[in-house]
Amino acid sequence: MTSVILVSMIMSIVGVSTPILLAALGELVAEKSGVLNLGVEGMMLIGAVSGFAVTYLTGSPWLGVIAAGACATLSALMFGYLTLSLTSNQVATGLALTIFGISLSSLVGESFVGLTVPSFGAVFPAGLSENPTLRLIFGHSPVVYFSLVMTWAVWHFLTNTRGGLILRAVGENDYSAHSIGYSVIAVRYAAVAFGGAMAGIAGSYYSMVLTPMWAEQLTAGRGWIALALVVFSVWRPVRLFFGAYLFGLVMTLELQSKAAGFNFAPPEFMAALPYLATVVVLALISMKKRGATAAPACLGRPFKPAT
């Protein structure tokens, strides 16, 4: 394997892993607060279409990313109002959000099919970003570097800050947190909003960076992989980071095997491999003893403070 092919493969893995990492980081924070939002796929598609539309109309990918995060945040807050304020079932509402996002993105994106948008410029000088070897470090989209910073930020927030301690307390024992004066609902709203923003930015990466052209349902179920990744990482940001790149490696196997001329498995099987890996991971984790997965104790449980 030549160095050019190796660099190209690593670049592909980074590109595929980035949106999954972003969406999973947002969902991890939401679940740490005790909220299970299965609408990640829908929020990603809302972010993808809104980011593409704003970029196409304004010519600015930066405005597109901001719009993607904002629109997905609004959809997440809608989910939050139904589940936190009205205490509706989180699983059913999350699935409804996914269906809503798929339908809305198809409707809004209909007029953008086949159109292209300008992508981000290089973050670093051309001498670094276009160097055959150094581009491994300096040749990525700004969103890639943002995902790395956010991985550290989420880890630091959950581990070393008072706010992270409050968030984890709300997810582990909401009534105890409420009894000592913390607003459980406010904390969970903030966590859900953060999860929506991250999912929206992740979705915009598909429509504005990976394939800067609109296509219906271009996330192709990656939101479900992000959900599984949170469980796979046992709700730990560092494990989530490595898990995202592991899934990214699996997802690039089909493309790279075709490029290298290896046909050791049917292409349909290779395309399904990431989703098979997701099912296997969830099955293995579900076989562990109760409490061994370190899931937040209040995950998915509605909070109804005594009046």
N, C-alpha and C positions, 0 to 999 in steps of 0.2 A: 504493500500500500504506500503510495507516494505521499509526500508531505502536503501536496495540494489537495488530494482527496481527503486526507485526515483533517485538514483545516476546514474544508467544506463540510465534512460530516459534523464536526464539533459546532460549527456555526449553525447548522440545521438543528441540532439538538437544543442549542440555546434558544433559537427562535421558536421552536415548538413548545419548549418548557415554560417560557416566560408567561404567557397568558394563563396557563394552568396554575402556576405559582401565585400570580396576583389574585386570581379568583379564590384560590384555596386559603390564602392569607386572610382575605376578608371574611370568608366563612368561618375560619378558625376563631377570629375575634368574636363574631356573632355567637358561635356555639359556646365559647368560654363564658359568655354572659348568660347562657341558659336558653338561647333561642336557636331552634333548628329551622333553617330556611332552605327548603328544597327548590327554591326558585332561582338558583344560580344560573342555570342555562337560559332562562327567560331574561334575566337582568343582563347577561352578557350580550344577548341579541339586541336588546334595547340599546345598550351602549354602542354596539357595532353599527346599527343603522343611524342612530343620532349623531355619532362621531363622523360617520361617512357623509351624512347629509350636510352637516355644518362645515366640514372641510371642503366639500364640493362647492357650496354656496359662497364661502368666504375665501377659499384658497389657503387657509391657515390650518395646518394639522394640530397646532397647539390649541387653538380654539375648539377643534374637533374633539380632542382628548378631554378638555374641560367639559364640553357639552355631553360627552359620553358618560363621564362620571356623574354629572349633575342629573341627567335624565334617569340613569339607573338608580341613583340615590332616591329620587322621587318615587320610583316604583317600589323600592325597598321600604320607604316610609309608609306607602300604602299598605304593604304587607304588615308593617309594624302596627299600624292603626287597627287593622283587623284582628291581629293576634294578641297584641299587648293591651290595647284599650278595650276592644270588644271581646277578648279572650276566645277567639275562634280557634279551631284546631290548626296547629302549625303545619302538620304534614299536608292536610288537604289544601290549606291556603297557599303553601309553597308550590304544590303541584299546579294549582290554578294560576299562580304567577308565571310559571314556566309556560303554560299554554297561552296565557295572555301575551307574554313576550314574543313567542314564536309567531302568533297571529299578527300582532302589531308590527313587528319588523317586516313581515311579508307584505303587509298593507302599505306601510310607509316606503319600503324599499322598492316597490314595484316600478316606480318612475325612475329609479337609479340603476336598474339592471344593465350591466354591460358598460357602465361609465367608470372612469378612473379618477383618482384624486392624487394630488402631490403628496409625497411622503416626507418624512423628517430629513433634514440635512444631517451631515456628519457632526458628531459632538466634538471630535478631535481633529487636528489638522490632517490634510490629505496624506502627508508623509507617514503618519501613524495609522490612520483608518484604512488606507488602501495598500499598505504593506502586506505582502503575501502571508507573512507570519504574525506580525504585530496586530493585524486586524482581529485576531482572536481575542485581544484585550480591548482594543480601541475602535473596532469597526462595527459596533452594535448600535441599534436604535436607542434613543434616549429612554424609551420605555424599559429596555432591558436593565439599564443602570438604575432606573427608578425601582424596579422589582428587587434588585439587590439591596438597595437602601431600605426599602420597606421591610424586607426580611429581618434586617438588623433592628429596625425601629420597632417592629412588633415584638421581637424577642426582648428587647430592652424594656419596652413598655410593660409587658406582662411579668417580667422577672424582677425589674429593679425600680419600679415607680409605685407611688401610692395609688395612682389611678388604676394601674394594672392589678394591684392587690384588691381594690374595691370591685373591679370587674370580675375577678375570679371568685371573690366572696359572694357576689350576686349569683354567679353561676352554680356555686356549690351549695349555698343555703340562702335562698332569697328572703325567707322570713326572718332569719337572724340578722341579715344585712339591713332589712327594713326596721327591725326593732332598735338598732343603734343609730338610726337616723339617715341612712342612705336611701335615695330614691331609686328603687329597683327599676321602675318603668323608664325613668329618664336614662339610666345607664344602658338599659337594653335598647332603647331607641337609638342612642348614640352608636352602639355596637352594630345594630342592623343597618344604620345609615352608612357606616364605614364599610360594611360588607357590600352594600350596593354600589358604592363608589368604586371599590376595587374590582368588582365584577364588571362594571361598565367600562373601566379602563382596559381590563383584560379583553372584553369583546371588541373594543375599538382597535386593538392590536391586530386582530384578524382582518378587519376591513380596511385598515389604513397602513399596515406594515407588511404582514405576511403576504396578503393578496390585495393590493390597493385597488380593488374593484369590488362592487357589490354583487353578491350572489345569495340567494335565499338559503337560510339556515346554515351559513358558512361556518358556524362554530362546531357543527357536526357532533353534538353530544359531549363536548369537552367539559361542560359544566358539571356533568355527572361524574366525570373522572376527578374533577376538583373536589367534589363532595366526598368521594371515596378516599381521596388523598388525605383529607383531614383525619379520617379514622385511621388510615394507614400510618400516619405520623404520630398517633396517640396524642393528638392535640398539642404537639410541641413544634415551634417554628423551625428549629434547626433540622429536625427530622423531616419536616414538611419540605424544606428546601431541597434536601438530597432526594426525597421521594419524587418531587416534581421533575427533577432531571433524570431520574430512573425511568419514570413514565415517558419522558421525552425521548429517551434512548429507545425504548420499546416502540414508540410511535414512528420513529425514523427508520426502523428496520426495513419496512416494506420499500420505501423509496430508495434507500441505499443499496438494498439487495438487488433491485432492478437495475440500478445504475452500474453495479459491479458485475452484472450478468449472472448472478446466482439465482437459480430457480428451484431451491430445495423444498419449497412449499407453495401451494396455490396462492395466487395474489389475494383471493378473498379471505383466506385464513390469516394472511399477514395483516390485512386491513382490520380484521376483527381482533387481532392480538391484544391491543391496548385495553379493549373492553373485556376480553376474557381475563386479562390480568387483574382488572378491577374487580370482577366477580370473585376470582380466586382469593384476592386479598381480603375482601369483605367476609368471605366464607371462613377463612382461616382465623380472622380476628373474632368472629362470632363464636368460634369453638372454645375460646378462652373462658376461664372461670369468670363469674360475675365480679365486676369491679376491676378486673385485670387490665381493661383497656383505658383506664383513667379518664373516662368520659365525665364531663361535668354532671354533678348529681341532679341538678334541676333541668337538664337539657330536655327541651320539648314540653316542659310542664308549665301550664299557665299560672300566673301569679295573681291572686285575688286578695288584696290586703283587707284586713278586718275593718269594718266601718264603725 
